[in-house]
Amino acid sequence: MTAVATDRRQTQELARTMAGRVAALIRPLTDTSVSVPRSLWTVGEHAAHLAYTKDLMARMLAGEPLTFGDGTREGFALANMEVLEGYPERNGAVLADRIESAVDAFCRTAAGIPPGAMINSPLGRIPVETFTAYLLAHLMMHGDPMATALRKPRVMDRTSVLASLPFFFLAMERFVDVNAVKGLTASYALHVRGGPSRYITFDNGRASFSPTRLRRVDCHISADPVALVRVGLRQIEQWGPIATLKLTAWGPKPWLAFRFAGLILPP
């Protein structure tokens, strides 16, 4: 796993702000059964998932020996199903308060943990900085679809996405689509605008990730951070960002860029 430098205090404050945005979406709702586009869940189910998992993450950070799934997408899906069945709260105001309270508890605990400390998380042991980025990213991952369903402005923003990159880069490494990359030999350079680059190599389907270039790059991709994350999470198709130059490519084999979004599964 490769690390990304991040200001944990800034990420904590961004997480608190993001929790407030998500809470503002759902607090007025008496009916949270609104369907969410591109999702099997309602707004209330997304909110209940956030309320439960934010509390879980805060308790894990505090040292409680808890688990959630097995670190795989399949394991997360099963755990999510079990949680939603056993966590019946769907009142918007109640869930809003629980989300904000849990994020605040996480951030207060994180402030007292030494830099670089390895912490138990749903993705296994990761640095506290990456766990904090995970907290922020997860709020956006569910907050944006809820905002879309409610026809409200998106909660995701450029600064928060850049602060979340430690998590998103980790997720890219963990969730390569083994079927999509089968037999693929190619090297990519992913340049996040305003953030770091990642060099991703597929050698007959075997993936490796590095913050530095290790071989000739076949395809460079320059990405607006919000567009990159929204495409990666399957919230939107890649064609709009390509048409508006939020995603651009060059290099010896620029056409490989069209495949890139399908090589990594959303977390």
BASETI-731204 format. One record per residue (C-alpha): residue number from 1; residue in three letters; x, y negated, z. Coordinates in steps of 0.25 Angstrom, whole numbers, plus 5000, padded with zeros to 4 digits. Layout:
<rs>
R   k   r    u    v    w
R NUM ALA    X    Y    Z
...
</rs>
This chain:
<rs>
R   k   r    u    v    w
R   1 MET 5000 5000 5000
R   2 THR 5005 4986 4996
R   3 ALA 5003 4974 5005
R   4 VAL 4998 4961 5002
R   5 ALA 5002 4948 5010
R   6 THR 4990 4942 5016
R   7 ASP 4987 4931 5027
R   8 ARG 4979 4940 5037
R   9 ARG 4974 4928 5044
R  10 GLN 4968 4922 5031
R  11 THR 4962 4935 5028
R  12 GLN 4955 4936 5041
R  13 GLU 4949 4922 5039
R  14 LEU 4945 4925 5025
R  15 ALA 4938 4938 5031
R  16 ARG 4931 4930 5041
R  17 THR 4926 4920 5030
R  18 MET 4922 4932 5021
R  19 ALA 4914 4939 5032
R  20 GLY 4907 4925 5034
R  21 ARG 4904 4925 5019
R  22 VAL 4898 4939 5019
R  23 ALA 4891 4936 5032
R  24 ALA 4884 4924 5026
R  25 LEU 4879 4932 5014
R  26 ILE 4872 4942 5022
R  27 ARG 4868 4935 5035
R  28 PRO 4855 4929 5030
R  29 LEU 4850 4942 5024
R  30 THR 4838 4948 5030
R  31 ASP 4838 4958 5018
R  32 THR 4852 4964 5014
R  33 SER 4847 4975 5005
R  34 VAL 4851 4967 4993
R  35 SER 4858 4976 4982
R  36 VAL 4873 4973 4979
R  37 PRO 4877 4973 4965
R  38 ARG 4887 4984 4961
R  39 SER 4885 4990 4975
R  40 LEU 4876 5001 4981
R  41 TRP 4875 4993 4994
R  42 THR 4865 4982 4998
R  43 VAL 4870 4969 5004
R  44 GLY 4867 4974 5017
R  45 GLU 4875 4987 5015
R  46 HIS 4887 4979 5011
R  47 ALA 4885 4970 5023
R  48 ALA 4884 4982 5032
R  49 HIS 4896 4988 5026
R  50 LEU 4904 4975 5029
R  51 ALA 4899 4974 5043
R  52 TYR 4902 4989 5047
R  53 THR 4916 4989 5040
R  54 LYS 4920 4975 5045
R  55 ASP 4918 4980 5059
R  56 LEU 4925 4993 5056
R  57 MET 4937 4986 5051
R  58 ALA 4938 4976 5063
R  59 ARG 4937 4989 5072
R  60 MET 4948 4996 5064
R  61 LEU 4957 4984 5064
R  62 ALA 4955 4983 5080
R  63 GLY 4960 4998 5080
R  64 GLU 4948 5006 5081
R  65 PRO 4950 5020 5075
R  66 LEU 4940 5019 5064
R  67 THR 4939 5024 5050
R  68 PHE 4930 5021 5037
R  69 GLY 4930 5031 5026
R  70 ASP 4943 5037 5022
R  71 GLY 4950 5026 5014
R  72 THR 4944 5031 5001
R  73 ARG 4933 5024 4993
R  74 GLU 4925 5037 4994
R  75 GLY 4927 5037 5009
R  76 PHE 4923 5022 5010
R  77 ALA 4910 5025 5002
R  78 LEU 4906 5036 5012
R  79 ALA 4910 5028 5024
R  80 ASN 4902 5016 5018
R  81 MET 4890 5025 5016
R  82 GLU 4890 5030 5030
R  83 VAL 4892 5016 5036
R  84 LEU 4880 5010 5029
R  85 GLU 4871 5022 5033
R  86 GLY 4875 5020 5048
R  87 TYR 4876 5005 5048
R  88 PRO 4861 5000 5046
R  89 GLU 4863 4985 5048
R  90 ARG 4859 4977 5036
R  91 ASN 4855 4964 5042
R  92 GLY 4863 4953 5036
R  93 ALA 4865 4944 5048
R  94 VAL 4869 4956 5057
R  95 LEU 4879 4961 5046
R  96 ALA 4884 4947 5044
R  97 ASP 4888 4945 5058
R  98 ARG 4894 4959 5059
R  99 ILE 4903 4956 5047
R 100 GLU 4908 4943 5052
R 101 SER 4910 4949 5066
R 102 ALA 4918 4961 5061
R 103 VAL 4927 4953 5052
R 104 ASP 4930 4943 5063
R 105 ALA 4933 4955 5073
R 106 PHE 4943 4960 5062
R 107 CYS 4950 4947 5060
R 108 ARG 4952 4944 5075
R 109 THR 4958 4958 5076
R 110 ALA 4966 4956 5064
R 111 ALA 4972 4943 5069
R 112 GLY 4979 4951 5080
R 113 ILE 4985 4962 5072
R 114 PRO 5000 4961 5068
R 115 PRO 5003 4958 5053
R 116 GLY 5005 4971 5045
R 117 ALA 4998 4980 5056
R 118 MET 4992 4993 5050
R 119 ILE 4978 4994 5053
R 120 ASN 4968 5005 5051
R 121 SER 4957 5002 5040
R 122 PRO 4947 5009 5031
R 123 LEU 4959 5010 5021
R 124 GLY 4968 5016 5031
R 125 ARG 4980 5008 5038
R 126 ILE 4982 4995 5032
R 127 PRO 4989 4982 5036
R 128 VAL 4980 4973 5044
R 129 GLU 4982 4962 5033
R 130 THR 4976 4972 5023
R 131 PHE 4965 4976 5032
R 132 THR 4961 4961 5034
R 133 ALA 4961 4959 5019
R 134 TYR 4952 4972 5018
R 135 LEU 4942 4965 5028
R 136 LEU 4941 4953 5019
R 137 ALA 4941 4961 5006
R 138 HIS 4930 4970 5011
R 139 LEU 4921 4958 5015
R 140 MET 4922 4953 5000
R 141 MET 4920 4966 4994
R 142 HIS 4906 4967 5000
R 143 GLY 4903 4952 5002
R 144 ASP 4904 4949 4987
R 145 PRO 4894 4960 4982
R 146 MET 4885 4955 4993
R 147 ALA 4886 4941 4989
R 148 THR 4883 4945 4974
R 149 ALA 4871 4953 4979
R 150 LEU 4866 4941 4987
R 151 ARG 4869 4931 4975
R 152 LYS 4879 4923 4984
R 153 PRO 4893 4918 4981
R 154 ARG 4903 4929 4982
R 155 VAL 4911 4930 4995
R 156 MET 4924 4934 4989
R 157 ASP 4935 4923 4986
R 158 ARG 4949 4922 4981
R 159 THR 4956 4919 4994
R 160 SER 4949 4931 5001
R 161 VAL 4952 4940 4989
R 162 LEU 4967 4936 4990
R 163 ALA 4967 4939 5005
R 164 SER 4961 4952 5002
R 165 LEU 4971 4957 4992
R 166 PRO 4978 4966 5002
R 167 PHE 4966 4975 5003
R 168 PHE 4962 4974 4989
R 169 PHE 4976 4979 4985
R 170 LEU 4976 4990 4995
R 171 ALA 4962 4994 4989
R 172 MET 4967 4994 4975
R 173 GLU 4978 5004 4979
R 174 ARG 4968 5013 4987
R 175 PHE 4957 5013 4977
R 176 VAL 4963 5016 4963
R 177 ASP 4953 5023 4954
R 178 VAL 4961 5036 4952
R 179 ASN 4952 5040 4940
R 180 ALA 4953 5027 4933
R 181 VAL 4969 5027 4934
R 182 LYS 4970 5041 4930
R 183 GLY 4982 5042 4920
R 184 LEU 4984 5027 4920
R 185 THR 4998 5022 4919
R 186 ALA 4998 5006 4920
R 187 SER 5003 4995 4928
R 188 TYR 4996 4983 4933
R 189 ALA 4999 4970 4939
R 190 LEU 4988 4964 4947
R 191 HIS 4990 4949 4949
R 192 VAL 4980 4943 4959
R 193 ARG 4979 4928 4957
R 194 GLY 4983 4921 4969
R 195 GLY 4987 4934 4975
R 196 PRO 4998 4945 4974
R 197 SER 5000 4955 4962
R 198 ARG 4999 4970 4962
R 199 TYR 5006 4980 4953
R 200 ILE 4998 4992 4950
R 201 THR 5003 5004 4943
R 202 PHE 4996 5016 4938
R 203 ASP 5005 5028 4934
R 204 ASN 4997 5039 4928
R 205 GLY 4986 5035 4938
R 206 ARG 4995 5033 4950
R 207 ALA 4993 5019 4956
R 208 SER 5003 5011 4963
R 209 PHE 5002 4996 4968
R 210 SER 5013 4987 4971
R 211 PRO 5015 4972 4974
R 212 THR 5027 4971 4964
R 213 ARG 5029 4976 4950
R 214 LEU 5035 4989 4949
R 215 ARG 5034 4992 4934
R 216 ARG 5030 4985 4921
R 217 VAL 5015 4979 4922
R 218 ASP 5006 4984 4911
R 219 CYS 4994 4975 4915
R 220 HIS 4994 4962 4923
R 221 ILE 4981 4958 4929
R 222 SER 4979 4944 4935
R 223 ALA 4967 4943 4944
R 224 ASP 4958 4933 4951
R 225 PRO 4957 4939 4965
R 226 VAL 4942 4938 4966
R 227 ALA 4940 4944 4952
R 228 LEU 4950 4955 4954
R 229 VAL 4943 4960 4967
R 230 ARG 4929 4959 4962
R 231 VAL 4933 4967 4949
R 232 GLY 4940 4977 4958
R 233 LEU 4928 4978 4967
R 234 ARG 4919 4981 4955
R 235 GLN 4911 4968 4959
R 236 ILE 4912 4963 4945
R 237 GLU 4918 4968 4931
R 238 GLN 4931 4964 4927
R 239 TRP 4927 4957 4914
R 240 GLY 4922 4944 4920
R 241 PRO 4935 4941 4927
R 242 ILE 4943 4945 4914
R 243 ALA 4934 4935 4906
R 244 THR 4937 4924 4916
R 245 LEU 4952 4927 4917
R 246 LYS 4951 4931 4932
R 247 LEU 4957 4944 4927
R 248 THR 4968 4943 4917
R 249 ALA 4978 4953 4912
R 250 TRP 4991 4954 4904
R 251 GLY 5003 4963 4902
R 252 PRO 5007 4974 4892
R 253 LYS 4993 4981 4894
R 254 PRO 4983 4970 4899
R 255 TRP 4972 4979 4895
R 256 LEU 4975 4988 4907
R 257 ALA 4968 4977 4915
R 258 PHE 4954 4981 4911
R 259 ARG 4957 4995 4918
R 260 PHE 4962 4989 4931
R 261 ALA 4949 4986 4938
R 262 GLY 4945 5001 4936
R 263 LEU 4957 5006 4942
R 264 ILE 4954 5002 4956
R 265 LEU 4942 5006 4963
R 266 PRO 4935 4996 4973
R 267 PRO 4938 4999 4987
</rs>
